[in-house]
C-alpha cells in the first residue's frame, strides 16, 4: 500500500483501513486506490492456502479541504468544530 501512497490508519481484525491522500494529497489518489485494491486482490489470490481465501475491497470517496485557526477548525464538507 505504501507504494501507492496509502497510509495504514487502523488494523481491524483481519482487515485494515487505509487512507489515500493523507497526509499528502495527489491528483490521482482515486486511481491509486483502485490500483492498490486490484493488486491486493491479485496478491491474495496468488497465496497458497489449505482452503480458498476470499478478498473484499471497498472504496469510499470523501473529499475534504480544511485548516485551522486559533479557536476553530474549518472544513469544506461543513463539519466545522
C-alpha positions as CSV (number, residue, x, y, z in Angstrom):
1,X,0.0,0.0,0.0
2,X,2.9,2.4,0.7
3,X,4.0,2.1,-2.9
4,X,0.6,3.6,-3.9
5,X,0.8,6.3,-1.3
6,X,-1.6,4.6,1.2
7,X,-1.4,5.4,4.9
8,X,-2.4,2.5,7.2
9,X,-4.7,4.1,9.7
10,X,-6.1,1.1,11.5
11,X,-5.9,-2.7,11.7
12,X,-9.4,-4.2,12.4
13,X,-9.2,-7.9,13.0
14,X,-8.3,-9.4,9.6
15,X,-9.0,-6.1,7.9
16,X,-7.2,-2.8,7.5
17,X,-8.3,0.8,7.0
18,X,-6.0,2.7,4.6
19,X,-6.2,6.4,3.8
20,X,-5.1,7.8,0.4
21,X,-4.4,11.4,0.1
22,X,-3.3,11.7,3.7
23,X,-1.0,13.2,4.9
24,X,-0.4,14.5,1.3
25,X,-3.0,14.6,-1.4
26,X,-2.2,13.6,-5.0
27,X,-4.2,14.4,-8.1
28,X,-4.5,10.7,-8.9
29,X,-5.5,9.4,-5.4
30,X,-8.7,7.8,-6.8
31,X,-6.6,5.9,-9.3
32,X,-4.1,4.9,-6.7
33,X,-6.9,3.4,-4.6
34,X,-8.2,1.3,-7.4
35,X,-4.7,0.1,-8.4
36,X,-3.9,-0.8,-4.8
37,X,-7.1,-2.7,-4.4
38,X,-6.6,-4.7,-7.6
39,X,-3.0,-5.6,-6.6
40,X,-4.2,-6.7,-3.2
41,X,-6.8,-9.0,-4.7
42,X,-4.2,-10.5,-7.1
43,X,-1.7,-10.9,-4.2
44,X,-4.2,-12.8,-2.0
45,X,-5.3,-14.9,-5.0
46,X,-1.6,-16.0,-5.5
47,X,-1.2,-17.2,-1.9
48,X,-1.1,-20.9,-1.4
49,X,-3.5,-21.9,1.4
50,X,-5.1,-25.1,2.5
51,X,-8.6,-23.5,1.9
52,X,-9.7,-20.9,-0.6
53,X,-9.2,-17.3,0.6
54,X,-11.7,-14.5,-0.1
55,X,-10.8,-10.9,-0.6
56,X,-13.1,-7.9,-0.3
57,X,-12.1,-4.4,-1.2
58,X,-14.2,-1.3,-0.6
59,X,-13.7,2.3,-1.5
60,X,-15.3,5.4,0.0
61,X,-14.6,8.7,-1.6
62,X,-14.7,11.7,0.7
63,X,-13.2,15.0,-0.4
64,X,-12.1,17.3,2.3
65,X,-10.2,20.5,2.4
66,X,-9.6,22.1,5.7
67,X,-7.4,24.2,8.0
68,X,-7.4,25.6,11.5
69,X,-7.5,29.0,13.2
70,X,-6.6,29.6,16.8
71,X,-10.0,28.8,18.1
72,X,-11.8,26.7,15.4
73,X,-11.1,24.3,12.7
74,X,-12.9,24.5,9.4
75,X,-13.7,22.0,6.7
76,X,-15.2,22.3,3.3
77,X,-17.6,19.5,3.9
78,X,-19.5,21.5,6.5
79,X,-18.1,19.5,9.5
80,X,-17.0,22.5,11.5
81,X,-16.0,22.3,15.1
